[in-house]
Amino acid sequence: MKNKQLTPEQVESLLKILEIRFEKNMPRHKAIKWEKVKTKLDAHPEKLWSLYQMEQTEGEPDVVDYDQKTDEYIFFDCSPESPKRRSLCYDYPAWDARKANKPESNAIDTVTEMGIELLTEEQYRQLQGLGKFDQKTSSWIQTPHQIRELGGAIFCDRRYNTVFMYHNGADSYYAARGFRGSLRV
């Protein structure tokens, strides 16, 4: 799917999935109407490819906010556990520095390929305010430059009904650690 084009059947199926999820999870977007989201998606079909990638990796993308300044709807991965894009180093330099047991890829290159962004700490906490996520997994989040420069990276999870932020070497990877993305439409 390198051309980043969806077939009409894929578009129809994705829109139906997104609408059903939207209607099922109204507390995530109380003041937002699906018709307005769909109008925005129809006006920006290039964003559907990214949402499709999120859906294909079991991210369960859903609308979580509306930015009035930019007139954009914001989608986050809302799967209960970190999506099925796991066992990834944080970024390419960390991946490249590994001499043995390199994972398949890294989180930053993967979000770039998908056309989405890694959640920030603020966005991750916003997501956790909408439900209970990552109770068995963890998710890489955007890491401040000064931490990354020293070889570290940040991830979050929810344990004991509390959201925790941790650090690890950026070259680390675990089967239970993935990442969550966001997309503005």
Buried (B, 14 or more C-beta within 10 A) or exposed (E): EEEEEBEEEBBEBBBEBBBEBBEEBEEBBEEBEBEEBBEBBEEEEEBBBBBBBBBBBBBBBBBBBBEEEEEBBBBBBBBEBBBEBBEBBBBBBBBEEBEEEBBEBBBBBBBEEBBBBBBBBEBBBBBBEBEEBBEEBBBBBBBEEEEBEEBBBBBBBBEEEEBEEEBBBBBBBBEBBBBBBBBBB
